[in-house]
Amino acid sequence: MANTQLWTVDKDMPFQLAGRRVDPARLEISYAGETSVVEPRVMALLLRLCEAPAQPVRRDVLIDAVWPGSPGAESSLSNAVSLLRQALNDQAGASAEQLIKTVPKLGYRLTAVPSPVTQTNSKAGSRGKLGAAALGITLVGGLLFWLATRNSASVPSVVEARPFIVVAPINSEDA
């Protein structure tokens, strides 16, 4: 089966993966109202798996991409996959729904295909709507206040000047 993916993951741009929002620049993975912050190498592992969704990626290829020349990288890879599964809320028990499947004697396979975040799914879209609503409420409130106070008889238009006396203490040393 040929890979017909038209969109590729950008390490600086958020994307979606099976209902999860992934923000590589912030090292965040959000799902069901919860956000997990992952280590840079865990995010690098996810990004490498996203380069070939639905395709098995060999362990040595993942190690070379994320831990080039590091001793003990084999155990680091297993640990990073475990951390990534936790951050993705990957259901290890339900193998049909697993996002990262282990391919025995070979490596790992990402079962979901990443997609770009649309404006309606992004936080920026909801912040923009909230800001517009706040501006609208402020304008309506200001208009109502202006209407209520513009013809009020209790507010004098000119302040009358009244004579006044200033009482100040006198210091005996100054006299």
C-alpha positions as CSV (number, residue, x, y, z in Angstrom):
1,M,0.0,0.0,0.0
2,A,1.5,3.3,-1.1
3,N,1.7,6.2,1.3
4,T,-0.6,8.9,-0.2
5,Q,-0.1,11.4,2.6
6,L,-0.2,14.9,1.2
7,W,0.5,16.8,4.4
8,T,3.7,16.4,6.4
9,V,4.4,17.2,10.0
10,D,6.3,20.4,10.7
11,K,8.2,20.3,14.0
12,D,7.3,23.9,14.7
13,M,3.5,23.6,14.0
14,P,0.8,21.9,16.0
15,F,-1.0,19.0,14.5
16,Q,-3.7,16.4,15.3
17,L,-3.2,12.7,15.8
18,A,-6.3,10.6,16.5
19,G,-8.1,13.3,18.3
20,R,-5.0,14.5,20.2
21,R,-3.5,17.9,19.7
22,V,0.3,17.8,19.5
23,D,2.3,20.9,19.8
24,P,6.0,20.0,19.1
25,A,7.3,23.5,19.8
26,R,5.8,23.5,23.3
27,L,6.4,19.7,23.8
28,E,2.7,19.3,24.6
29,I,0.2,16.6,23.8
30,S,-3.4,17.4,24.7
31,Y,-6.3,14.9,24.9
32,A,-9.7,15.0,26.6
33,G,-9.0,18.3,28.4
34,E,-5.6,17.1,29.8
35,T,-2.2,18.3,28.6
36,S,1.0,16.4,29.0
37,V,4.4,18.0,28.6
38,V,7.0,15.5,27.2
39,E,10.7,15.5,27.0
40,P,12.3,16.7,23.8
41,R,13.5,13.2,22.8
42,V,10.0,11.8,23.4
43,M,8.6,14.4,21.0
44,A,11.4,13.7,18.5
45,L,10.4,10.0,18.6
46,L,6.8,10.9,17.9
47,L,7.8,13.2,15.0
48,R,10.0,10.4,13.5
49,L,7.1,7.9,13.7
50,C,4.8,10.6,12.1
51,E,7.1,10.6,9.0
52,A,5.9,7.1,8.1
53,P,2.4,6.6,9.6
54,A,1.0,3.0,9.3
55,Q,4.5,1.9,8.3
56,P,6.8,0.0,10.7
57,V,9.9,1.9,11.7
58,R,12.9,-0.2,12.7
59,R,14.4,0.3,16.2
60,D,17.8,1.1,14.8
61,V,16.3,3.9,12.6
62,L,14.5,5.4,15.6
63,I,17.7,5.2,17.7
64,D,19.8,6.9,15.0
65,A,17.2,9.6,14.6
66,V,16.7,10.4,18.3
67,W,19.9,9.1,20.1
68,P,22.6,9.2,17.5
69,G,25.8,7.6,18.9
70,S,24.4,7.3,22.4
71,P,25.3,4.2,24.4
72,G,22.3,2.5,26.1
73,A,19.9,3.9,23.5
74,E,18.1,0.6,23.3
75,S,16.7,0.9,26.8
76,S,16.1,4.7,26.2
77,L,14.0,3.9,23.2
78,S,11.8,1.5,25.2
79,N,11.4,4.0,28.0
80,A,10.6,6.8,25.5
81,V,7.9,4.7,23.8
82,S,6.4,4.0,27.2
83,L,6.3,7.7,28.1
84,L,4.9,8.6,24.7
85,R,2.1,6.0,25.1
86,Q,1.3,7.6,28.5
87,A,1.2,11.1,27.1
88,L,-1.0,10.0,24.1
89,N,-3.3,8.1,26.6
90,D,-2.6,5.1,24.4
91,Q,-4.7,2.1,25.4
92,A,-2.2,-0.7,25.6
93,G,-4.8,-3.3,26.5
94,A,-7.0,-2.6,23.5
95,S,-4.6,-3.6,20.7
96,A,-7.0,-2.6,17.9
97,E,-7.0,1.0,19.2
98,Q,-3.3,1.2,20.1
99,L,-1.7,4.3,18.5
100,I,1.8,2.9,18.7
101,K,2.0,-0.8,18.0
102,T,5.1,-2.8,18.7
103,V,6.2,-4.8,15.6
104,P,8.0,-7.8,17.1
105,K,11.7,-8.1,16.2
106,L,11.5,-5.0,14.1
107,G,10.4,-1.8,15.8
108,Y,7.2,0.3,16.1
109,R,4.4,1.5,13.9
110,L,2.2,4.6,14.3
111,T,-1.4,3.5,13.5
112,A,-2.9,7.0,13.1
113,V,-2.2,9.5,10.4
114,P,-1.3,13.1,11.5
115,S,-3.3,16.0,10.2
116,P,-3.1,19.8,10.4
117,V,-4.9,21.7,13.2
118,T,-7.8,23.6,11.7
119,Q,-8.7,27.1,13.0
120,T,-11.8,25.8,14.7
121,N,-9.8,23.3,16.6
122,S,-7.1,25.7,17.7
123,K,-6.8,27.6,20.9
124,A,-6.3,30.8,19.0
125,G,-9.8,30.5,17.5
126,S,-11.5,30.2,20.9
127,R,-9.4,33.0,22.3
128,G,-10.5,35.2,19.4
129,K,-14.2,34.5,20.0
130,L,-13.8,35.1,23.7
131,G,-12.1,38.5,23.0
132,A,-14.8,39.5,20.6
133,A,-17.5,38.6,23.2
134,A,-15.7,40.6,25.9
135,L,-15.4,43.6,23.6
136,G,-19.1,43.4,22.7
137,I,-20.2,43.3,26.4
138,T,-17.9,46.3,27.2
139,L,-19.4,48.4,24.4
140,V,-23.0,47.6,25.3
141,G,-22.2,48.3,29.0
142,G,-20.6,51.7,28.0
143,L,-23.6,52.6,25.8
144,L,-26.1,51.8,28.6
145,F,-24.1,53.9,31.1
146,W,-23.9,56.8,28.7
147,L,-27.6,56.7,28.1
148,A,-28.4,56.5,31.8
149,T,-26.3,59.5,32.7
150,R,-26.6,61.9,29.8
151,N,-29.9,63.6,30.8
152,S,-29.5,63.3,34.6
153,A,-30.7,66.4,36.4
154,S,-28.7,65.4,39.6
155,V,-25.4,66.0,37.9
156,P,-24.5,69.7,37.8
157,S,-23.1,71.0,34.6
158,V,-21.1,73.7,36.2
159,V,-19.5,73.6,39.6
160,E,-20.2,76.7,41.7
161,A,-17.3,78.5,43.2
162,R,-17.7,78.9,47.0
163,P,-15.5,80.8,49.4
164,F,-13.4,78.8,51.7
165,I,-11.0,79.2,54.6
166,V,-7.8,77.3,55.0
167,V,-6.8,76.4,58.6
168,A,-3.1,75.5,59.0
169,P,-1.2,74.8,62.2
170,I,1.2,77.5,63.2
171,N,4.7,76.5,64.4
172,S,5.9,78.6,67.3
173,E,9.5,78.4,65.9
174,D,8.4,80.1,62.6
175,A,7.0,83.1,64.3
